[in-house]
Amino acid sequence: MTLIETRHLELNNGMCMPATGIGCWMGTPGEGDHVRVMVVSALELGYRHIDTVCIARNEESVGKGIKDSKVPRGEIFLTTKLDQRDHGRVKKALDASLSKLGEDYVDLYLMHWPMAYDEAGKSLQPDESPTFVETWEAMEELLSTGKARAIGVSNFSIKTLSELLKHAKVTPAVNQVELHPCLPQHDLLAFCSERGILLTAYTPLGKSKFVDDPDIRTIAKAHGPETTGAEILLSWGVQRGTAVIPKTVHPMRLKENLQLKLLSAAEMDVLDNFHKKPGMHRSMCGFHTSEMGGSCFGWTYEQLGWKMALGGVHL
């Protein structure tokens, strides 16, 4: 059975966000016609959720794709993110992104990471200004301008969210994090759900590193010979109440990623517990470093609030 392809999830401010979006981080930064073509293709296929990021340096190409698609702007949910270098100049950073996108507003503006960088690109420590609490206070001021209709965070843990919520006037609408069956983050999902924060999954396919696992193939086969492992992983993500933003430039995969399946309780249980397989409970992203005993972008796993060991292996 196929779920409604246009399923939406409600944010805590009453806005609705399409559950399936297209991620525009292409692996390497830079503008290019391949980005524009991907956005046009996605919108023509029925996607209405476009997720990009300042650091990808392709916002201009994303904006051109939106314009060239001829899809009315009001039908599109557009997200971009605040770069770590811009924590001390939030308003200017959003204006710069809007200029590149060719838009008057974004539907969602996210703090990409909790840590700020100084002008040399060095990560500031949690107690150094601007802290993520100070940055969030500046983001809250954007709402009255209408240039960002909702604000949220990315790569926040229970630890960093708890600290933020002590001071926030506005609860983040979204927390975008790495989510897939090898890193389901069940505790974070429960924490955010209790507080009205929607989780959005980046890397929802786990970089396809386990998509051909026999358990996933078995579930896919049960939904028809043409059902892919990717469709099953995305269906699991949406069915558990999270949004998913896979990325691909391939037209066939763009189409397949919209074909969500209604999974049985038993199938959901298999995927909910997939991370318990030996050696599987881990991050699939490449931003982990061995510095300071395990870190990302200058913060230790402890500072980030991530229960991980070297390489992003979950403890």
N, C-alpha and C positions, 0 to 999 in steps of 0.2 A: 504494500500500500504506500502511496506517495503522500507526504504531508503537503499542506498548502504552500506553494513556493513563495508566496508573498507574505509569509508569517512575519509579524512585527512583535517587538518587545517594548513594553512601556517603561520609560525612564521615570525617576522620582519627581520630575517637574511636569509630568503629564505628556511630554513628547513621546512619539513612537519612533523606534529605530528598526529598520529591517534586520531580521535575524542573520541573514547571510549577506556579507559584503565582499568587496574585492580589495585586497591589500595592494598598495602601490609601491612598496619598498621592493626594488628590483634586484637586491643583492649587492649592487654597486650604485653609488650616487651619480646623478647627472640627468639632465634633460635629454629627451630623445623622442623621435616619432614612434618608437615601439611602445612608449608609455601612452602617448595619445591614442594610438590604435587600440591598445588594450582597453582603455577607458571607454572608447566609442563602442567596441565590440561588446563589452560587459553591459553597457546601458542598453544596447540594442537587444541583447538576450533577455533583459528583464531585471538585471541588478539595479537597485536603487540606493545602495549604500557604498560610498567610495571613501576609503581610508588612506590618507597619505601622511607625510611627516616632513617637517622642514629640513631635517638632516639629509633626506633623500635627494634634496636639490632637484626635484622634478615637479614642483608645484605648478610651474608655468605649463608644462606639458599636460598635467592632469586637468588644469583649467581649460586648455584648448580642447581636450577630449570631451569635456562636459559641454562646451559650446558647440562643437561639431556634431554631437549626438542628436541635437535638436530636442532632447528631452527637457521639458520645462523644469527650471531650477527648483520650483516648489515641490517637485516629486522626488528630489534627490536628497539623501541624507549625507552630508559632507563633513568629514572629520580631518583635522590636521593637528599637529602637536608642537609644543614649545620645546625648543632645543635647550640642552643643558647650558650653553653659553649665554642664553637669553633670560635666565631666571631673574636677573636684576633689571630687565627692561621688557616686561611682559606686554605692555600696550604697543610699543614699537614693533615687537616681534610679531604680534598678531597682524598689525597693519601691513608689515612686510609680506607676510604670507597671503593676506587678502589681495594685495597688489599683484603678486605673482599668479595667484589663482584667477584673478580677474573677477572677484566676487565682492559683494558688500558684506557678507557674513558667512560664518561656518555654523553648521548645526551643533558641532561638538568640538571643543578645544581641550586637548589633554596636556598635562604636564608629563613629558615623555619619560623622565626618570626623576627620582627624588633628589639626586645630587646635582648641584650646580657646578659649572666650570668657571674658572677665572679666565681672563682675556688670553692667557697663554695656553688655554686648553687643559689646565691641571684641575683635577677634581677637588672641590672643597669638601672638608669633613662635615659631619652632621651638625656640629655646633658653630660652624662658620657661616657668616652672612653672605648672600641670602640663603637662609634655611628653607626647606620645603614648606614650612608653615608661612614664612614671609612671602614666598612665591605664591602660595595659594591665596593669601589675602589680596595680592595684586590681581590674581585671576578672578576673584569674586567681583572685583570692580568692573570687569568686562561685561558682566551681564546687563548692567544698566545702559550700556552703549548700544546693545542690539547686535554687536559684531560677532558675538558668540552666544548662541541660544542655550547652550548647556556647557558645563565645564566638568572635567574629570581628571583622572590620573592614570598613569601606566606604570607597571612594574612595582606597584606598592604591595606590601605584605600586610599581614595582620598587625605586625609591630609598627610599621610606619603609618598605616591607616589609623591605628589607635591613637598615635600621637597627633596626627593631623586633626582627627575629629574632636580632640580636646579643645581646639582653638577655632575650628571652622564655623562660620556663620551659615555656609551653604555646604550641604553634604554632597560629595562628588556623585555625579550621575552615573559614572562609569569608571571601572578599573580595568584597564586592558593589560593582560598578562599572558605568558606562555601557558597554554592549556591543551592537553591531548591525553589519550589514555595512559601514556607513560608518566605524565605529570598532571594528574587530574586536579590536584589542589582542592580536595574535598573540604578541608577545614576553611580555606579562604572563601570558597563558594558559600558555605553556610554563614560565615561571618558577614560577608557582603549582602547576602540575601536578607538577613535579619535587619540590616540597616538601610535597605532600599538602594543598594549600589549594584548596578548591573555589571557582571563580568563579561568582558569580550576576549575571545581567544585569538591571539596571534600564534602563528605556527600551529594551526589546529590539525595539520596532517603530520606533525612531527618530522617535517622535512622528508616525508615518505620513507623513513628509515625502518618502519615496522608495518607498513601498510599491507605487505604480503604475508604477514604472520598467518599460520593456519587457522587460528581462531577467527581472525577477521575475514579470511577468505570463506570460511564456513558460513558466517553470517551473511556475507555478500551473496553467496550462492543461493541462500534461502530466499532472497528477494529478487531472484531472476538472473539469468545468465549474463545479462549486460550490466548488472550492478557492480560497481567498482568498490574497492576497499576505501577509497577516498570518500565516496558517497556515504558509506557506513560511519566513518569517523566524524564527518560533518553532521550527520543526522544525530549521532550521539551527543555532540556538542550542543546542538539546538534543543534537543529533547530534554536535556538536563537544565535548560533555562539560560544558557549563555548564547551570546552572539558569536559568530565565526567570521573571520576575514582571511580566507585562503588567498594565495596569489598564484597566478599563472598567466602566461601570454598565449597559451594554446587555445584556440576557439573551442575545440571539442571538450577540453577539460573545463573551460569556463561554463559550458553548457551542463556538463555532468555534475559540477559542484552545486548546481541549483536543484538537482534531483534528490531531495531529501526523502528518506524512507521512514515509515513509522515502525520503530523497533519494539519488540516484545519486552516484557519485564525481564525475561531470562537473558535476552541479548544485551539489554542495558546492564545487567548484573555482570556479565562476562567482561564488558568494556570498563565498567566501574572498578573492577578488580584486576584489570590487565596489568597494572603497575606492580602487582605482587609477584609476577614472574621473576625468576632470578636475573639480576642485572638490568632490569627494565625501568626501575623507578628513578628517572633522571631527566634532566633538561636535554634537549636536542639542539640547542642554540650554540653558536660558536663564540659568544662574547665572554666566556669564563676564562680567567687567568689564574696562574699559580701564585701570584703575588700575595703577600700577607696571609699565606695559608689557604688561599681561595678567595677570589674577589671578582667584582665586575665594575669596571669604570671607576676604580679607585676606592670603592667601599668594600669592606669585608662582607662575607655572607652574614655574619652576626649583625653588622650595622644595617644591612638590607632587611634583616629579619627572615632570611631564607635558611631552612634547615638542610644545608648542603655541605658536601665535602668537595675536594678538588675535582674539577671538571664538571661540576653541576650534578653530581650523584647525590640523590636524596638520602638523608639519614633516617 
